[in-house]
């Protein structure tokens, strides 16, 4: 009886030990699951943080920001002009694009409405007055030599057109910009290009600047003493068109006025971004 009782007691102890071990294993499993869950959450947070710093480029629907609409100011039209043309609005768009890029607003989006109207959306920028001032001011176009001296300004430029064809007798066809100056500007430009052509490498250029930002800095190979000249290089049709519009911006014959400016929240993004991740 004692032996049986001892064996029964031993079996009970063993059962208790096994139950304890099972409980420990279960606790360990729970801890592992919690750790895995925590790791998963941390990984998701890290992914979200990485996305927030640039892997996902947020538009205004995700980040919120400023929406500013402009319209051609008819009161500033020159005599005989009754409305803005599509070409005029191409120039306005080029101005806005240049200013937005220079200010670091690389996610901004420009869209056109009725003829003469244009809307700019700038993600993550909520100071609409500052953004409106940046875009709405008159364009200042200058041609500057390597010494920083202004040799021409927007009033000296009659026209600028992008073209495609040969720029030399035996050269291949390419995209280029044809610049047309006023008669009064020819002498000034001849003197500036003569000096630039004679300068050392690295100094033999005349920079084209808008709002004190360089948009192009073509090298000068010889004196230019005529009303027309060309700017050639590694242009595509699109980049040649952009440069032509930027140059013409200094002679835009009217101003743009603000017709509305608002800030919007990122309501769509609050749900869409975490769900997408």
SULRAJO-V773509 format. One line per field, one symbol per residue. psi: psi as a letter, one per 30 degrees, with the letter a starting at -180 (. if undefined). Layout:
psi: ???
This chain:
psi: eeeeeeeeeeeeeeeeeeeeeeeeeeeeeeeeeeeeeeeeeeeeeeeeeeefgfekjkaffefaakjkklkkjffgklkfkflkleeefeeeeeeeeeeeeefgifglkklkblkfkkkkkjkgjgieeeeeeeeflkkjklkkaffgkkflaeffkelkkklkakflegllklklkkkklleffeeeeeeeeeeeefllkffhljkkkkhgkkfkikkkflkjhlfklljlaikleeeeeeeeeeefffgkgllklkflklkllheefeeeeeee.
